[in-house]
């Protein structure tokens, strides 16, 4: 990507932060029973790699498949993985959806001119001129599982600014087969950009045998209780 001097400076700061810091450490206590040392994990919306690094260290004998369609985010995550000597993360230069194809990733531009790549999304654009658009490739989770011959799938994390249901719909066969635990951001306003609703996501996953919990309290959440991160666990995995 061609960056302005201001964006280049931000990029260097982002790489340094991604390589030297580890966010989400507090979630190890939440994830440990669902991410064994030999786990296969799918990180949907890998961003700068903070979750992938965490999963990599939790599953040193396993493998993490990190899906990130943003070229800018990948340009930060890839060197961060190398600098940390992480070899069990595969960075996939594509997004996941309910069908394969192509789409446009919308990345907001901050007032400073730097990229708000943490809020890039595939949903309907808001009409603002202050964004950078990028054509991206999409596949489905089921196609990926079949192409790579995965024989297990333990955990899926998805934080993709409202595209979560689309990504999971494309993996319905894998969800039914493996019943991986799901850690999802669920935001009604973000999902509306994709034409989806939280209630539909909860109902659909419930029909697959999942029970939903709030995080970090792990209170039962039979229906959407507002924007936040939820854990969806198959009934037999509690």
Secondary structure, DSSP 8 states (H G I E B T S, - for coil): ----HHHHHHHHHHHHHHHH----GGGHHHHTTTS-TT-EEEEES-TTSHHHHHHHHH-TTSEEEEE---HHHHHHHHHHHHHTT--SEEEESSEE-SS-EEEEEEEEE-TTS-EEEEEEESS-----SSEEEEEEEEE-HHHHHHHHT-S---EEEE--TT-HHHHHHTTHHHHHHH--EEEEEE-HHHHHTTT--HHHHHHHHHHTTEEEEETTT--B-SS--SSEEEEEEEGGG-
